[in-house]
């Protein structure tokens, strides 16, 4: 079905998926997961209209890229060549720049009742990134889970870090805030950041800090719940609230754990802590920090990753 029409005249489609007790709505704009229902309860934050997605939210449910998260100073050097990126987050570049993958209409490649595959071709020089990058994302509902499969290829050396930016509230969209959500992260280390939220380069132990979620803790139990940090994953994650548990597994080395503390209820329709994000990904600023797992993608390589959100009733 047609969700809306852009000022350019390009149409945005909505694809509906279902399997068992799960239902989902996916937009071709930004590959957005607009809704994800578990037994009739929508557990992600979604917007009502295309205008809302264009003016009140850049990232709700979207695939962000070409580089999810921050790149310091909005520049990086690859093979001796410096590449300048749009500055859109203090002095840094965030989520691919001012016109990232979240703002693009993806091509609908294939759909079944329970899955959809979308493709985006990002041209050489798009937002300052080298190489023509072809990215695909497949959303599949199966066995009480949403699985997200990513694949990327490039015709020149480039950097890439895709993630999904869904905000979760397991009690249901608009039902209170998420500070009572109980979180467990199999992560012995996290990445401390500077005042601009750029990693210092240290992999710091979580033990004895408010960042220790190796045992379950309510999100709002410590530091006022204001988390926006990347954790180094050793295993799966889980969140429990409202009689549901969401277990998250991924092939990615890290997760950006964001509690939604900066949602303001004005620029976006939702107030602080209305939803929380578990953005599975490589580390922020990896192109400038060679000690981090590499995000470089070279011609002839296929970069793939998978993240699964599985729901059980508690």
PyMOL commands that set and color helices and strands:
alter all, ss='L'
color gray80, all
select helices_A, chain A and resi 50-55+72-74+101-103+126-128+219-221+223-225+286-288
alter helices_A, ss='H'
color red, helices_A
select strands_A, chain A and resi 2-5+11-19+22-27+33-38+41-42+63-64+70-71+75-78+81-84+93-94+107-112+115-122+133-142+145-154+158-159+163-164+182-185+189-190+204-205+217-218+228-232+237-241+244-250+254-258+277-281+296-297+303-313
alter strands_A, ss='S'
color yellow, strands_A
deselect
rebuild
show_as cartoon
